Amino acid sequence: MAKTKVLITVKTYPAISSKYDELVCTAGFREDGTWIRIFPIQFRQKNYEQQYQKYQWIEIDLVKNESDFRPESYRPVSHETEIKILGKIEPDGGVWKERRKYALNKVYYNLTDLIAESKDKGICTSLAVFKPTKVLDFKVDDVDREWSREKLARLQQLNLFEVTSSGKKEVVRKLPYKFSYRFVDDAGKESTLMIEDWEIGQLYWNCLARHEGNEARAIEDVRKKYMDNFANTKDLHLFLGTTQIHHYVSHNPFVIIGTFHPSHVKQLSFFD
């Protein structure tokens, strides 16, 4: 069976599953520009050579995920399936001309229309690129600071903690905050969606380390990046995805699974 070539554009922050250990939802574009979701992947258990980054092309043996009704959902043939990294599309100075060819192939501006398309069982869109008309706020909310004891006990029973360089077994740190964008679409509809991107989680931990554990200063740095920089100065688009459990039952099943934030370009120079 031919392997699938995917341009990685989405990598969510790891979640704990009592069945599969730490799971990362990965999504991106095929060569024809269509979306594909790859789940589950035990990302931190992969060899370093297989730990892909965003905007890298990978090659992987995939099959349709029959336990997921969403048409974009595929899974590796097995957890041992090898991931081959082929190359990367570089940011080319911030304009992201080559990345735009894939990421902005189809952009939604109206959230109501997108939600209706997701609920239509003949279409069932579960991955999309969305352009907010205006970002109103970047919200930070407290959440539980630790994983549930039940999930941790299950991981320990299965011996699924990651072994660090010091020999200590660790599970991925749980983020103590929930980050969200509040925005309006082209019809003036206001929405608040949680950001589940790996990058925002890692940014928080990096800022926390830089500020020697001062959470308020770390949060301020994250806010500056996502609001002052991305929302106010960049050509911000949002990668949206649904969760399987909420796809048909939630009024709005989408969450933000990534950001696309190149510099603005002048129309005349873009095609030079």
HELIX and SHEET records of a PDB file:
HELIX    1   1 PHE A   43  GLN A   45  5                                   3    
HELIX    2   2 TYR A   48  GLN A   50  5                                   3    
HELIX    3   3 ASP A   92  GLY A   94  5                                   3    
HELIX    4   4 LYS A   97  ALA A  103  1                                   7    
HELIX    5   5 LEU A  111  LYS A  119  1                                   9    
HELIX    6   6 ARG A  149  GLN A  157  1                                   9    
HELIX    7   7 TRP A  198  ARG A  210  1                                  13    
HELIX    8   8 GLU A  215  ARG A  223  1                                   9    
HELIX    9   9 LYS A  224  ALA A  231  3                                   8    
HELIX   10  10 ASN A  232  THR A  233  1                                   2    
HELIX   11  11 GLN A  244  HIS A  246  5                                   3    
HELIX   12  12 GLN A  267  PHE A  270  1                                   4    
SHEET    1   A 5 ALA A  15  SER A  17  0                                        
SHEET    2   A 5 ASP A  21  PHE A  29 -1                                        
SHEET    3   A 5 THR A   4  LYS A  11 -1                                        
SHEET    4   A 5 GLN A  56  ILE A  60 -1                                        
SHEET    5   A 5 ILE A  83  LYS A  88 -1                                        
SHEET    1   B 5 ALA A  15  SER A  17  0                                        
SHEET    2   B 5 ASP A  21  PHE A  29 -1                                        
SHEET    3   B 5 TRP A  35  ILE A  41 -1                                        
SHEET    4   B 5 SER A  73  PRO A  76  1                                        
SHEET    5   B 5 LEU A  62  LYS A  64 -1                                        
SHEET    1   C 4 VAL A 107  TYR A 108  0                                        
SHEET    2   C 4 LEU A 127  PHE A 130  1                                        
SHEET    3   C 4 HIS A 237  THR A 242 -1                                        
SHEET    4   C 4 PHE A 254  PHE A 260 -1                                        
SHEET    1   D 3 LYS A 134  ASP A 142  0                                        
SHEET    2   D 3 TYR A 177  VAL A 184 -1                                        
SHEET    3   D 3 GLU A 190  MET A 194 -1                                        
SHEET    1   E 2 GLU A 162  VAL A 163  0                                        
SHEET    2   E 2 LYS A 169  GLU A 170 -1                                        
END                                                                             
